[in-house]
Amino acid sequence: MTKTMTEALTIPSFTFSDEMDATALMALRKELKKVHTNLTMLPFFIKACSIAMLEFPVMNSHIDNELDDDGYIQRYVLKHNHNFSVAIDSPDGLTVPNIKSVQTKSILQINNDLKDLQTKASTGGLSKADFDDGTFSVSSVGNIGGRYFVPTILRPQAAIIAIGQAHRIAKLVDDNSKADGFRVERADVINFSISADHRVIDGATCARFGSRMKQLIENPNLMMLTMH
């Protein structure tokens, strides 16, 4: 971790952040858990990122660390497979193995792969293959605490998303049937932030990627329709 984070200091990055309403998603997960009792929220976010990435493939890039004489990168590669590195807390500290080919998997398959990696991490069973060729990173503190944090990019990847803990708010919703034109509803919201390498990803692309991912989380039926 020390080596990786030191290398990350050389990346000219920026961070985009937003808030998403996860009320509908949490209701859907509650229903699915009646059948799949170990289903967590994280696989939904992973799948939403993968679907959004099909529209914005530069988010799934590897950047060649070799620089030219002027200090500029010479090439970067858009990776076909979505191998998502997931931050996992283990007895030996933070580790980031990856789930292979997320773009081909259902949410339940992603959930199973995630559980397998967590079991390996807890027992010291992770192998080199579990770490090889990660293309995008996902870090979540939802089960620990904290609504927002700025994630650090894992080279040679170009981007990483951080997902905070859900919290409940009072949300104003337009309602023409009310005298004042709105009503108040309870909503479960989650903050997220995306750090990206500014040498290959611009702010507009990152914002559009984040907005697409947010749309899928807020309307999870759309995400279910696109699952393999």
PASEBA-1860 file (N, C-alpha, C; in nm, 3 decimals):
! residues 228
1> MTKTMTEA> 0.083/-0.119/0.000/0.000/0.000/0.000/0.087/0.126/0.000 ~ 0.197/0.122/0.077/0.285/0.238/0.084/0.343/0.271/-0.053 ~ 0.391/0.170/-0.124/0.448/0.191/-0.256/0.344/0.245/-0.353 ~ 0.225/0.185/-0.352/0.119/0.225/-0.445/0.074/0.368/-0.420 ~ 0.058/0.405/-0.295/0.011/0.540/-0.264/0.119/0.645/-0.292 ~ 0.246/0.607/-0.276/0.354/0.699/-0.310/0.355/0.725/-0.460 ~ 0.338/0.620/-0.540/0.333/0.636/-0.685/0.214/0.722/-0.727 ~ 0.104/0.712/-0.653/-0.017/0.787/-0.688/0.005/0.938/-0.679
9> LTIPSFTF> 0.103/0.981/-0.600/0.130/1.124/-0.586/0.178/1.186/-0.716 ~ 0.224/1.102/-0.811/0.275/1.154/-0.938/0.163/1.176/-1.040 ~ 0.039/1.140/-1.006/-0.072/1.149/-1.101/-0.140/1.285/-1.088 ~ -0.148/1.362/-1.198/-0.225/1.488/-1.196/-0.374/1.458/-1.205 ~ -0.439/1.448/-1.090/-0.577/1.401/-1.087/-0.672/1.511/-1.042 ~ -0.802/1.483/-1.060/-0.907/1.569/-1.009/-1.016/1.478/-0.952 ~ -1.106/1.536/-0.874/-1.214/1.457/-0.813/-1.349/1.519/-0.842 ~ -1.440/1.437/-0.890/-1.579/1.476/-0.914/-1.666/1.409/-0.808
17> SDEMDATA> -1.759/1.483/-0.750/-1.845/1.423/-0.647/-1.991/1.462/-0.669 ~ -2.080/1.377/-0.621/-2.223/1.401/-0.635/-2.295/1.317/-0.530 ~ -2.427/1.332/-0.526/-2.513/1.260/-0.434/-2.621/1.188/-0.513 ~ -2.653/1.065/-0.473/-2.757/0.991/-0.544/-2.862/0.940/-0.447 ~ -2.984/0.932/-0.494/-3.096/0.883/-0.415/-3.104/0.731/-0.433 ~ -3.072/0.659/-0.328/-3.069/0.512/-0.336/-3.193/0.448/-0.275 ~ -3.300/0.525/-0.257/-3.421/0.473/-0.192/-3.478/0.353/-0.267 ~ -3.494/0.368/-0.399/-3.550/0.260/-0.479/-3.458/0.138/-0.481
25> LMALRKEL> -3.328/0.162/-0.489/-3.233/0.051/-0.491/-3.235/-0.026/-0.359 ~ -3.243/0.045/-0.249/-3.244/-0.022/-0.120/-3.372/-0.103/-0.101 ~ -3.483/-0.055/-0.157/-3.608/-0.131/-0.151/-3.597/-0.258/-0.236 ~ -3.534/-0.246/-0.354/-3.515/-0.362/-0.441/-3.425/-0.465/-0.374 ~ -3.317/-0.420/-0.316/-3.226/-0.513/-0.247/-3.298/-0.584/-0.133 ~ -3.382/-0.513/-0.061/-3.456/-0.573/0.050/-3.543/-0.688/0.000 ~ -3.606/-0.670/-0.115/-3.689/-0.776/-0.171/-3.604/-0.893/-0.218 ~ -3.491/-0.864/-0.283/-3.403/-0.970/-0.334/-3.340/-1.050/-0.221
33> KKVHTNLT> -3.318/-0.984/-0.107/-3.255/-1.053/0.006/-3.346/-1.161/0.066 ~ -3.474/-1.158/0.034/-3.563/-1.263/0.080/-3.525/-1.397/0.018 ~ -3.460/-1.390/-0.099/-3.414/-1.511/-0.168/-3.263/-1.526/-0.157 ~ -3.192/-1.416/-0.178/-3.045/-1.416/-0.175/-3.000/-1.341/-0.049 ~ -2.989/-1.415/0.060/-2.973/-1.352/0.192/-2.841/-1.279/0.210 ~ -2.738/-1.312/0.134/-2.607/-1.248/0.153/-2.581/-1.136/0.053 ~ -2.685/-1.089/-0.015/-2.669/-0.986/-0.118/-2.642/-0.850/-0.052 ~ -2.533/-0.785/-0.090/-2.498/-0.654/-0.038/-2.526/-0.545/-0.142
41> MLPFFIKA> -2.502/-0.420/-0.104/-2.525/-0.309/-0.195/-2.414/-0.294/-0.298 ~ -2.292/-0.331/-0.260/-2.177/-0.302/-0.345/-2.187/-0.359/-0.487 ~ -2.236/-0.482/-0.508/-2.246/-0.534/-0.644/-2.333/-0.448/-0.736 ~ -2.435/-0.381/-0.681/-2.518/-0.293/-0.763/-2.437/-0.174/-0.813 ~ -2.354/-0.117/-0.726/-2.270/-0.005/-0.767/-2.166/-0.049/-0.870 ~ -2.109/-0.167/-0.849/-2.010/-0.218/-0.943/-2.074/-0.237/-1.081 ~ -2.193/-0.296/-1.084/-2.260/-0.320/-1.213/-2.299/-0.187/-1.278 ~ -2.346/-0.092/-1.200/-2.384/0.037/-1.255/-2.264/0.107/-1.318
49> CSIAMLEF> -2.149/0.099/-1.253/-2.027/0.158/-1.309/-1.989/0.090/-1.440 ~ -2.002/-0.042/-1.444/-1.966/-0.116/-1.564/-2.057/-0.081/-1.681 ~ -2.187/-0.069/-1.656/-2.280/-0.031/-1.762/-2.249/0.109/-1.813 ~ -2.224/0.202/-1.722/-2.189/0.339/-1.762/-2.058/0.341/-1.839 ~ -1.968/0.253/-1.805/-1.837/0.248/-1.870/-1.846/0.204/-2.015 ~ -1.949/0.130/-2.050/-1.968/0.091/-2.190/-1.989/0.214/-2.277 ~ -2.043/0.321/-2.219/-2.065/0.446/-2.292/-1.943/0.538/-2.283 ~ -1.862/0.521/-2.178/-1.745/0.607/-2.157/-1.623/0.518/-2.130
57> PVMNSHID> -1.575/0.448/-2.234/-1.469/0.348/-2.215/-1.336/0.403/-2.167 ~ -1.312/0.532/-2.184/-1.184/0.588/-2.138/-1.170/0.576/-1.986 ~ -1.282/0.561/-1.916/-1.276/0.543/-1.771/-1.210/0.410/-1.733 ~ -1.200/0.320/-1.830/-1.143/0.187/-1.807/-1.007/0.175/-1.873 ~ -0.923/0.274/-1.851/-0.793/0.282/-1.919/-0.678/0.239/-1.829 ~ -0.571/0.193/-1.896/-0.440/0.176/-1.835/-0.348/0.280/-1.896 ~ -0.272/0.348/-1.813/-0.180/0.450/-1.861/-0.037/0.398/-1.851 ~ 0.034/0.404/-1.962/0.173/0.360/-1.966/0.256/0.455/-1.879
65> NELDDDGY> 0.330/0.399/-1.784/0.407/0.482/-1.691/0.532/0.542/-1.753 ~ 0.570/0.493/-1.871/0.690/0.545/-1.936/0.662/0.684/-1.994 ~ 0.742/0.781/-1.956/0.724/0.919/-2.003/0.828/0.952/-2.109 ~ 0.795/1.050/-2.194/0.893/1.094/-2.292/0.990/1.193/-2.227 ~ 1.082/1.249/-2.308/1.186/1.337/-2.254/1.129/1.463/-2.191 ~ 1.007/1.501/-2.233/0.944/1.622/-2.179/0.853/1.592/-2.060 ~ 0.844/1.463/-2.021/0.765/1.427/-1.905/0.620/1.394/-1.933 ~ 0.584/1.377/-2.062/0.446/1.347/-2.097/0.428/1.197/-2.117
73> IQRYVLKH> 0.305/1.147/-2.092/0.277/1.007/-2.121/0.281/0.986/-2.272 ~ 0.319/0.868/-2.313/0.329/0.838/-2.456/0.211/0.759/-2.509 ~ 0.144/0.685/-2.422/0.032/0.603/-2.468/-0.055/0.564/-2.349 ~ -0.181/0.534/-2.382/-0.270/0.471/-2.284/-0.357/0.372/-2.360 ~ -0.410/0.274/-2.288/-0.483/0.162/-2.350/-0.623/0.155/-2.291 ~ -0.724/0.153/-2.379/-0.861/0.129/-2.335/-0.878/-0.022/-2.319 ~ -0.902/-0.066/-2.198/-0.911/-0.208/-2.169/-1.050/-0.262/-2.202 ~ -1.055/-0.377/-2.266/-1.184/-0.436/-2.305/-1.260/-0.490/-2.184
81> NHNFSVAI> -1.192/-0.569/-2.103/-1.258/-0.629/-1.987/-1.264/-0.531/-1.871 ~ -1.375/-0.533/-1.799/-1.392/-0.450/-1.681/-1.351/-0.533/-1.559 ~ -1.223/-0.528/-1.526/-1.170/-0.600/-1.410/-1.163/-0.502/-1.293 ~ -1.263/-0.504/-1.209/-1.279/-0.401/-1.106/-1.206/-0.439/-0.977 ~ -1.105/-0.360/-0.944/-1.035/-0.377/-0.817/-1.124/-0.325/-0.704 ~ -1.139/-0.405/-0.601/-1.227/-0.370/-0.489/-1.146/-0.365/-0.361 ~ -1.152/-0.252/-0.292/-1.078/-0.238/-0.166/-1.141/-0.326/-0.059 ~ -1.061/-0.416/-0.001/-1.108/-0.509/0.101/-1.018/-0.498/0.223
89> DSPDGLTV> -1.080/-0.486/0.338/-1.008/-0.480/0.464/-0.975/-0.623/0.507 ~ -0.846/-0.651/0.528/-0.804/-0.785/0.565/-0.720/-0.779/0.692 ~ -0.691/-0.895/0.753/-0.605/-0.895/0.873/-0.468/-0.833/0.848 ~ -0.423/-0.834/0.721/-0.292/-0.778/0.687/-0.303/-0.634/0.635 ~ -0.422/-0.574/0.648/-0.440/-0.437/0.601/-0.521/-0.431/0.473 ~ -0.520/-0.314/0.409/-0.598/-0.293/0.288/-0.540/-0.373/0.172 ~ -0.629/-0.440/0.098/-0.588/-0.514/-0.021/-0.690/-0.488/-0.131 ~ -0.646/-0.497/-0.258/-0.735/-0.461/-0.369/-0.731/-0.565/-0.481
97> PNIKSVQT> -0.782/-0.684/-0.457/-0.797/-0.782/-0.565/-0.908/-0.737/-0.659 ~ -0.920/-0.803/-0.774/-1.023/-0.758/-0.869/-1.116/-0.869/-0.914 ~ -1.238/-0.826/-0.945/-1.340/-0.914/-1.003/-1.325/-0.907/-1.154 ~ -1.306/-1.019/-1.218/-1.278/-1.022/-1.362/-1.405/-1.009/-1.445 ~ -1.392/-0.937/-1.557/-1.496/-0.930/-1.662/-1.634/-0.898/-1.605 ~ -1.640/-0.791/-1.528/-1.767/-0.750/-1.468/-1.874/-0.726/-1.574 ~ -1.833/-0.680/-1.693/-1.931/-0.646/-1.796/-2.011/-0.767/-1.845 ~ -1.963/-0.886/-1.817/-2.032/-1.008/-1.862/-2.115/-1.073/-1.751
105> KSILQINN> -2.114/-1.015/-1.631/-2.172/-1.083/-1.515/-2.296/-1.013/-1.462 ~ -2.383/-1.092/-1.402/-2.502/-1.038/-1.336/-2.463/-0.986/-1.198 ~ -2.554/-0.915/-1.136/-2.530/-0.864/-1.001/-2.508/-0.978/-0.903 ~ -2.581/-1.086/-0.918/-2.563/-1.200/-0.828/-2.428/-1.267/-0.847 ~ -2.381/-1.276/-0.972/-2.249/-1.332/-0.998/-2.140/-1.243/-0.940 ~ -2.157/-1.112/-0.952/-2.061/-1.018/-0.894/-2.060/-1.032/-0.742 ~ -2.177/-1.047/-0.683/-2.188/-1.065/-0.539/-2.113/-1.190/-0.493 ~ -2.127/-1.299/-0.569/-2.059/-1.424/-0.534/-1.908/-1.409/-0.547
113> DLKDLQTK> -1.863/-1.344/-0.654/-1.719/-1.322/-0.673/-1.663/-1.236/-0.560 ~ -1.738/-1.134/-0.521/-1.695/-1.046/-0.413/-1.682/-1.123/-0.282 ~ -1.779/-1.209/-0.253/-1.773/-1.289/-0.132/-1.652/-1.383/-0.134 ~ -1.622/-1.439/-0.252/-1.506/-1.528/-0.264/-1.376/-1.452/-0.235 ~ -1.365/-1.330/-0.288/-1.244/-1.250/-0.265/-1.232/-1.211/-0.118 ~ -1.345/-1.178/-0.056/-1.342/-1.141/0.086/-1.300/-1.260/0.172 ~ -1.345/-1.379/0.137/-1.306/-1.500/0.210/-1.157/-1.527/0.194 ~ -1.109/-1.515/0.070/-0.966/-1.535/0.045/-0.882/-1.433/0.122
121> ASTGGLSK> -0.929/-1.307/0.123/-0.854/-1.201/0.192/-0.846/-1.229/0.342 ~ -0.954/-1.280/0.398/-0.957/-1.305/0.542/-0.875/-1.425/0.584 ~ -0.849/-1.515/0.489/-0.774/-1.637/0.521/-0.635/-1.639/0.460 ~ -0.596/-1.530/0.395/-0.464/-1.525/0.333/-0.455/-1.606/0.205 ~ -0.567/-1.625/0.139/-0.568/-1.711/0.021/-0.563/-1.640/-0.113 ~ -0.545/-1.509/-0.114/-0.538/-1.436/-0.241/-0.410/-1.470/-0.316 ~ -0.423/-1.487/-0.449/-0.308/-1.519/-0.533/-0.276/-1.402/-0.625 ~ -0.165/-1.412/-0.695/-0.124/-1.308/-0.789/-0.232/-1.284/-0.895
129> ADFDDGTF> -0.297/-1.391/-0.938/-0.401/-1.380/-1.041/-0.517/-1.293/-0.995 ~ -0.541/-1.290/-0.864/-0.651/-1.208/-0.811/-0.622/-1.059/-0.822 ~ -0.495/-1.023/-0.837/-0.456/-0.883/-0.844/-0.422/-0.837/-0.985 ~ -0.392/-0.931/-1.075/-0.344/-0.896/-1.208/-0.449/-0.824/-1.292 ~ -0.406/-0.723/-1.364/-0.483/-0.656/-1.468/-0.612/-0.590/-1.419 ~ -0.612/-0.533/-1.300/-0.725/-0.452/-1.258/-0.734/-0.327/-1.345 ~ -0.854/-0.286/-1.381/-0.869/-0.176/-1.477/-0.940/-0.053/-1.419 ~ -1.010/-0.069/-1.307/-1.087/0.041/-1.244/-1.108/0.000/-1.099
137> SVSSVGNI> -1.109/0.097/-1.009/-1.119/0.062/-0.867/-1.246/0.115/-0.803 ~ -1.296/0.037/-0.707/-1.415/0.073/-0.630/-1.382/0.061/-0.482 ~ -1.408/0.168/-0.408/-1.382/0.167/-0.265/-1.508/0.213/-0.192 ~ -1.553/0.137/-0.094/-1.675/0.171/-0.022/-1.652/0.166/0.128 ~ -1.703/0.268/0.198/-1.698/0.267/0.345/-1.838/0.257/0.403 ~ -1.933/0.214/0.320/-2.073/0.210/0.361/-2.098/0.126/0.484 ~ -2.020/0.022/0.505/-2.041/-0.066/0.620/-1.959/-0.023/0.741 ~ -1.883/0.086/0.727/-1.799/0.134/0.837/-1.847/0.269/0.887
145> GGRYFVPT> -1.860/0.365/0.796/-1.903/0.499/0.833/-1.830/0.603/0.750 ~ -1.888/0.721/0.741/-1.829/0.826/0.660/-1.908/0.846/0.533 ~ -1.949/0.969/0.508/-2.034/0.996/0.393/-1.954/1.032/0.267 ~ -1.831/1.079/0.286/-1.758/1.127/0.170/-1.608/1.116/0.195 ~ -1.533/1.069/0.093/-1.387/1.076/0.100/-1.332/1.081/-0.043 ~ -1.211/1.133/-0.056/-1.145/1.146/-0.186/-1.055/1.025/-0.207 ~ -1.086/0.940/-0.306/-1.007/0.819/-0.326/-0.878/0.847/-0.404 ~ -0.782/0.759/-0.387/-0.651/0.771/-0.453/-0.641/0.670/-0.566
153> ILRPQAAI> -0.599/0.715/-0.683/-0.594/0.630/-0.802/-0.487/0.523/-0.787 ~ -0.519/0.403/-0.831/-0.429/0.289/-0.826/-0.363/0.273/-0.963 ~ -0.239/0.317/-0.976/-0.170/0.304/-1.105/-0.157/0.158/-1.145 ~ -0.164/0.128/-1.278/-0.173/0.219/-1.394/-0.316/0.254/-1.434 ~ -0.412/0.228/-1.346/-0.551/0.262/-1.376/-0.568/0.413/-1.387 ~ -0.677/0.453/-1.452/-0.701/0.596/-1.475/-0.806/0.655/-1.383 ~ -0.881/0.571/-1.311/-0.990/0.626/-1.229/-1.028/0.531/-1.116 ~ -1.094/0.588/-1.015/-1.143/0.513/-0.900/-1.267/0.584/-0.847
161> IAIGQAHR> -1.364/0.506/-0.798/-1.483/0.565/-0.737/-1.488/0.528/-0.589 ~ -1.528/0.624/-0.507/-1.547/0.602/-0.364/-1.694/0.620/-0.331 ~ -1.747/0.528/-0.252/-1.889/0.528/-0.218/-1.904/0.541/-0.067 ~ -1.981/0.639/-0.024/-1.998/0.665/0.118/-2.114/0.588/0.179 ~ -2.138/0.616/0.306/-2.244/0.549/0.380/-2.379/0.614/0.351 ~ -2.482/0.532/0.338/-2.617/0.585/0.314/-2.666/0.660/0.438 ~ -2.738/0.769/0.413/-2.798/0.843/0.523/-2.934/0.896/0.479 ~ -3.023/0.914/0.572/-3.162/0.952/0.541/-3.178/1.103/0.549
169> IAKLVDDN> -3.251/1.158/0.452/-3.280/1.301/0.449/-3.428/1.324/0.420 ~ -3.473/1.446/0.442/-3.606/1.488/0.399/-3.592/1.550/0.260 ~ -3.663/1.495/0.163/-3.649/1.537/0.024/-3.777/1.607/-0.023 ~ -3.761/1.722/-0.087/-3.875/1.794/-0.144/-3.905/1.739/-0.283 ~ -4.030/1.703/-0.308/-4.072/1.647/-0.436/-4.183/1.735/-0.493 ~ -4.172/1.773/-0.621/-4.276/1.853/-0.684/-4.410/1.780/-0.680 ~ -4.516/1.851/-0.642/-4.649/1.793/-0.633/-4.751/1.904/-0.653 ~ -4.808/1.910/-0.773/-4.903/2.016/-0.806/-5.035/2.006/-0.730
177> SKADGFRV> -5.058/1.889/-0.668/-5.182/1.873/-0.592/-5.175/1.942/-0.456 ~ -5.055/1.981/-0.416/-5.036/2.050/-0.289/-5.043/2.201/-0.310 ~ -5.089/2.270/-0.209/-5.105/2.415/-0.220/-4.972/2.485/-0.244 ~ -4.869/2.435/-0.181/-4.738/2.499/-0.198/-4.655/2.436/-0.309 ~ -4.711/2.338/-0.381/-4.646/2.282/-0.499/-4.544/2.172/-0.473 ~ -4.533/2.126/-0.349/-4.438/2.017/-0.321/-4.483/1.940/-0.198 ~ -4.423/1.821/-0.184/-4.444/1.740/-0.064/-4.307/1.694/-0.013 ~ -4.305/1.649/0.110/-4.180/1.604/0.171/-4.181/1.451/0.179
185> ERADVINF> -4.073/1.389/0.133/-4.058/1.244/0.140/-3.926/1.210/0.207 ~ -3.921/1.094/0.269/-3.794/1.043/0.320/-3.714/0.982/0.206 ~ -3.585/1.004/0.206/-3.499/0.947/0.102/-3.368/0.900/0.163 ~ -3.317/0.788/0.112/-3.187/0.736/0.152/-3.086/0.776/0.044 ~ -2.995/0.864/0.080/-2.900/0.915/-0.020/-2.759/0.867/0.012 ~ -2.679/0.859/-0.094/-2.539/0.815/-0.082/-2.452/0.911/-0.163 ~ -2.345/0.956/-0.101/-2.247/1.039/-0.172/-2.145/0.950/-0.241 ~ -2.097/0.994/-0.356/-1.989/0.924/-0.422/-1.891/1.025/-0.479
193> SISADHRV> -1.769/0.984/-0.498/-1.667/1.070/-0.558/-1.579/0.987/-0.651 ~ -1.540/1.047/-0.761/-1.457/0.980/-0.861/-1.329/1.061/-0.879 ~ -1.216/0.997/-0.855/-1.087/1.058/-0.886/-1.040/1.003/-1.020 ~ -0.993/1.092/-1.107/-0.953/1.051/-1.242/-0.823/1.118/-1.283 ~ -0.748/1.048/-1.367/-0.622/1.100/-1.420/-0.654/1.203/-1.528 ~ -0.620/1.327/-1.502/-0.658/1.437/-1.591/-0.580/1.436/-1.722 ~ -0.480/1.352/-1.734/-0.403/1.345/-1.859/-0.481/1.276/-1.970 ~ -0.579/1.191/-1.932/-0.656/1.120/-2.034/-0.807/1.136/-2.016
201> IDGATCAR> -0.851/1.179/-1.898/-0.994/1.194/-1.871/-1.022/1.339/-1.835 ~ -1.117/1.401/-1.906/-1.153/1.539/-1.873/-1.273/1.541/-1.779 ~ -1.297/1.658/-1.721/-1.403/1.670/-1.623/-1.540/1.640/-1.677 ~ -1.566/1.681/-1.802/-1.698/1.658/-1.861/-1.726/1.509/-1.878 ~ -1.626/1.434/-1.924/-1.643/1.289/-1.941/-1.668/1.222/-1.807 ~ -1.592/1.261/-1.706/-1.610/1.204/-1.573/-1.749/1.236/-1.519 ~ -1.794/1.360/-1.539/-1.927/1.399/-1.490/-2.037/1.322/-1.562 ~ -2.023/1.302/-1.692/-2.125/1.226/-1.767/-2.126/1.080/-1.724
209> FGSRMKQL> -2.009/1.023/-1.702/-2.000/0.886/-1.651/-2.068/0.876/-1.515 ~ -2.038/0.970/-1.426/-2.099/0.970/-1.294/-2.249/0.987/-1.299 ~ -2.296/1.073/-1.389/-2.440/1.097/-1.402/-2.512/0.974/-1.455 ~ -2.448/0.901/-1.547/-2.509/0.778/-1.599/-2.515/0.671/-1.491 ~ -2.408/0.657/-1.415/-2.408/0.563/-1.305/-2.515/0.598/-1.203 ~ -2.527/0.727/-1.172/-2.627/0.775/-1.078/-2.768/0.745/-1.128 ~ -2.792/0.764/-1.257/-2.923/0.735/-1.316/-2.961/0.588/-1.295 ~ -2.865/0.499/-1.312/-2.891/0.356/-1.296/-2.920/0.320/-1.151
217> IENPNLMM> -2.849/0.382/-1.059/-2.873/0.355/-0.917/-3.009/0.409/-0.875 ~ -3.047/0.526/-0.924/-3.174/0.585/-0.885/-3.293/0.519/-0.954 ~ -3.266/0.450/-1.066/-3.370/0.377/-1.139/-3.321/0.234/-1.162 ~ -3.315/0.154/-1.057/-3.250/0.023/-1.067/-3.315/-0.073/-1.165 ~ -3.441/-0.052/-1.199/-3.504/-0.139/-1.299/-3.436/-0.126/-1.433 ~ -3.385/-0.007/-1.465/-3.309/0.011/-1.588/-3.184/-0.076/-1.587 ~ -3.120/-0.082/-1.471/-3.001/-0.163/-1.457/-3.032/-0.312/-1.470 ~ -3.143/-0.353/-1.414/-3.181/-0.493/-1.421/-3.206/-0.535/-1.566
225> LTMH> -3.258/-0.443/-1.647/-3.288/-0.473/-1.787/-3.160/-0.495/-1.868 ~ -3.049/-0.434/-1.823/-2.924/-0.444/-1.901/-2.834/-0.554/-1.850 ~ -2.875/-0.627/-1.746/-2.789/-0.732/-1.689/-2.780/-0.849/-1.785 ~ -2.663/-0.915/-1.784/-2.644/-1.037/-1.862/-2.703/-1.155/-1.786
END
